[in-house]
Amino acid sequence: MVFRWHQTVSFLVALFVPFVRAGNVTALTGTWTTKANTVFTGPGFYDPVDELLYEPNLPGLSMSFTDDGYYEEAFYYVISQPSNPSCPTALLQFQHGTYEIASNGSILLYPIAVDGRQLVSEPCTSEESVYSRYSQFEVYAGWEITTDNYRGQYKLQLYKFDGYPMNPMYLVYKPPLMLPTITMNPTAAATSAATASSTAKAKSRLKRSFENRSKTDAIKRPVIDGNFWWYVGMIMMIGGGGAFLFLQRQSMCEQ
């Protein structure tokens, strides 16, 4: 049996952070994104063929999970500088790999180390962004899925290893919108045992994925605008009240 230090981390987390045991209304499977609805996993965020990270319109977080234990995440942060508010730092991160839900309910994310990427942009200190590999094992102490009545969507609430809640995410695609779950950019060391034919097959699968990026069978869940329905309700209420007063006045005139 192979010992994983990650399991020890999960055990220690369970000792100090109470897991939120909620009656989840749906499965974890799918693509989730934060309120801004601008950051999504998949080829629109990271292009592994040309090694490009695409900056979304607004900061946010997106995570995708499959039924068979794979995950993908896309982070876009903007970090303000108190000493110079006009010079924020932009940070983009991509990771994917496998995940498991431990016996204590925590979620463990095991990234494919050679595939993770990070882009840091500090326009006031450097004209060039810093692009590098990125790999970070992650533990979420708890999670719960509920229905957001205002937005009309499923809401995923993750809790960090210390129990602090993250920004909630909402289900937008099911099945998930993801890049291939294979190792997309293997290094020489990582593929020393692989044959040339197997590497060629992996690259071929990756290119086919990008050729068919617009043919995904993922279904985007519509976002219900609560403000729109509030105004519709108000108009109907005012219209109904006006009709009632009109009919009442007509009845009085007939008498």
C-alpha positions in Angstrom: 0.0 0.0 0.0 1.4 3.4 -1.0 1.3 6.0 1.8 0.2 9.4 0.7 1.1 12.4 2.9 -1.9 14.2 1.4 -4.2 11.8 3.3 -2.4 12.8 6.5 -3.2 16.4 5.7 -6.8 15.5 5.1 -7.0 13.7 8.5 -5.5 16.6 10.4 -8.0 19.0 8.7 -10.8 16.8 9.8 -9.6 17.1 13.4 -9.8 20.9 13.5 -12.4 21.9 10.9 -15.9 20.6 11.2 -17.2 19.3 7.8 -20.4 20.9 6.6 -22.7 17.9 6.1 -25.5 19.2 4.0 -28.2 17.5 2.0 -26.8 18.2 -1.4 -29.5 18.7 -4.0 -27.3 17.6 -7.0 -24.0 15.9 -7.7 -20.6 17.7 -7.9 -20.3 16.8 -11.6 -20.3 19.8 -14.0 -18.7 23.2 -14.5 -19.1 25.8 -11.8 -18.3 29.5 -11.9 -18.5 32.5 -9.6 -21.0 35.3 -9.7 -19.4 37.4 -12.4 -20.0 34.5 -14.9 -17.0 35.3 -17.0 -14.4 32.7 -16.0 -14.9 29.1 -17.3 -12.7 26.1 -17.5 -11.9 24.6 -20.9 -10.2 25.9 -24.1 -11.6 29.4 -23.6 -9.2 29.9 -20.7 -6.1 27.9 -21.5 -4.7 26.7 -24.8 -2.2 23.9 -24.1 -1.2 23.6 -27.8 0.1 27.2 -28.1 0.7 27.6 -24.4 -1.6 30.6 -23.9 -3.7 31.8 -21.0 -6.6 34.0 -22.0 -7.6 36.8 -19.6 -11.3 37.0 -19.0 -13.2 40.3 -18.8 -13.7 40.1 -15.0 -11.9 38.2 -12.2 -13.4 35.0 -11.0 -13.0 31.3 -10.4 -14.3 28.2 -12.3 -14.0 24.5 -11.4 -15.1 21.4 -13.2 -15.6 17.9 -12.0 -16.4 14.6 -13.8 -18.1 11.5 -12.5 -14.9 9.4 -12.8 -12.6 11.5 -10.7 -11.1 14.2 -12.9 -11.1 18.0 -12.2 -10.0 21.2 -13.8 -9.8 24.7 -12.4 -9.3 28.2 -13.8 -8.5 31.1 -11.5 -8.3 34.8 -12.4 -7.4 37.2 -9.6 -6.7 40.9 -9.5 -4.7 41.9 -6.4 -4.8 45.6 -5.5 -1.7 47.4 -4.3 -2.5 49.6 -1.3 0.5 51.8 -1.9 -0.5 52.3 -5.6 -4.1 51.4 -6.3 -3.7 52.2 -10.0 -1.2 49.3 -10.4 -3.0 46.0 -9.6 -1.4 42.6 -10.1 -3.3 40.2 -12.4 -2.9 36.5 -11.7 -4.1 33.6 -13.9 -3.8 30.0 -12.9 -4.7 26.7 -14.6 -4.6 23.2 -13.1 -6.2 19.9 -13.8 -5.8 16.3 -12.5 -7.7 13.9 -10.3 -9.8 14.4 -7.2 -11.2 12.3 -4.4 -13.7 12.8 -1.7 -12.2 11.5 1.5 -14.0 9.6 4.2 -14.3 12.7 6.3 -16.0 14.6 3.5 -13.1 16.8 2.4 -12.1 17.1 -1.3 -8.5 16.4 -2.2 -7.2 17.7 -5.6 -4.1 16.0 -7.1 -2.8 18.1 -10.0 -0.9 16.9 -13.0 2.3 18.7 -12.0 3.7 19.3 -15.5 0.5 20.7 -16.9 -0.3 23.5 -14.4 0.4 27.1 -15.7 0.5 30.5 -14.1 0.6 34.0 -15.6 1.5 37.0 -13.4 1.2 40.5 -14.8 2.5 43.6 -13.0 2.2 46.4 -15.6 3.7 49.1 -13.4 6.9 47.2 -12.6 7.4 45.2 -15.8 6.3 45.4 -19.4 6.4 41.6 -19.7 4.2 39.1 -17.9 5.8 36.1 -16.1 4.6 32.8 -17.5 5.6 29.7 -15.6 4.6 26.1 -14.5 2.4 25.9 -11.5 1.4 22.9 -9.3 -0.4 23.0 -6.0 -2.1 20.2 -4.1 -5.3 21.4 -2.6 -7.6 20.4 0.2 -11.1 21.7 0.7 -12.4 20.9 4.2 -16.1 20.8 3.3 -18.6 21.5 0.6 -22.3 21.8 0.1 -24.7 22.2 -2.9 -27.9 24.1 -2.5 -30.4 25.8 -4.8 -30.1 29.5 -5.0 -33.7 30.7 -5.2 -32.7 34.2 -6.4 -30.6 33.1 -9.4 -32.5 29.9 -10.0 -29.3 27.8 -10.2 -27.5 25.2 -8.1 -24.9 26.8 -5.8 -21.6 25.1 -4.7 -20.1 26.4 -1.5 -16.5 25.2 -0.9 -14.7 25.6 2.4 -10.9 26.0 2.5 -8.7 23.8 4.7 -9.1 26.2 7.6 -12.9 26.2 7.2 -13.1 29.7 5.6 -15.8 29.8 2.9 -14.8 30.6 -0.6 -16.9 32.7 -3.0 -19.9 30.6 -4.0 -20.0 29.1 -7.5 -23.0 28.3 -9.7 -23.6 25.4 -12.1 -23.3 26.5 -15.7 -22.4 23.4 -17.7 -23.4 19.8 -17.3 -21.6 17.7 -18.5 -18.6 19.8 -17.6 -16.7 22.0 -20.1 -13.1 20.8 -19.8 -9.8 20.2 -21.7 -8.7 16.6 -22.1 -7.9 14.9 -18.8 -4.7 13.4 -20.2 -1.2 14.9 -19.5 -1.2 17.5 -22.2 2.4 18.9 -22.0 4.6 16.0 -20.8 8.2 16.8 -20.0 11.1 14.5 -21.1 11.4 13.1 -17.6 7.7 12.5 -17.4 7.6 10.6 -20.7 10.9 8.7 -20.5 9.0 5.4 -20.1 6.4 6.2 -22.8 6.8 5.1 -26.4 6.8 7.4 -29.3 3.5 6.0 -30.6 1.7 6.6 -27.3 3.0 10.2 -27.1 1.8 10.8 -30.7 -1.6 9.4 -29.9 -1.9 11.8 -26.9 -1.0 14.8 -29.0 -3.4 13.7 -31.7 -6.3 13.5 -29.1 -5.4 16.9 -27.9 -5.5 18.5 -31.3 -8.8 16.8 -32.1 -10.2 18.3 -29.0 -9.3 21.8 -30.1 -10.7 21.2 -33.6 -14.0 20.2 -32.0 -14.0 22.8 -29.3 -17.2 24.3 -30.7 -19.0 20.9 -30.9 -19.1 20.2 -27.1 -22.2 18.4 -25.8 -22.0 20.4 -22.6 -25.3 22.2 -21.8 -25.1 25.7 -20.5 -27.6 26.3 -17.7 -29.5 29.5 -18.3 -29.1 32.3 -15.7 -32.4 33.5 -14.5 -32.4 37.2 -13.9 -34.2 37.9 -10.6 -34.5 41.6 -11.4 -36.3 40.9 -14.6 -38.9 38.7 -12.9 -39.3 41.3 -10.0 -40.2 44.0 -12.5 -42.6 41.6 -14.3 -44.3 40.9 -11.0 -44.6 44.6 -10.2 -46.1 45.4 -13.6 -48.6 42.6 -13.2 -49.5 43.7 -9.7 -50.0 47.3 -10.8 -52.0 46.3 -13.9 -54.2 44.0 -11.8 -54.8 46.7 -9.3 -55.7 49.2 -12.0 -58.1 46.7 -13.6 -59.8 46.0 -10.2 -60.3 49.8 -9.6 -61.7 50.3 -13.1 -64.2 47.4 -12.7 -65.2 48.7 -9.3 -65.8 52.2 -10.7 -67.9 50.7 -13.6 -70.0 48.8 -11.1 -70.7 51.9 -9.0 -71.7 53.9 -12.1 -74.1 51.2 -13.2 -75.8 51.3 -9.8 
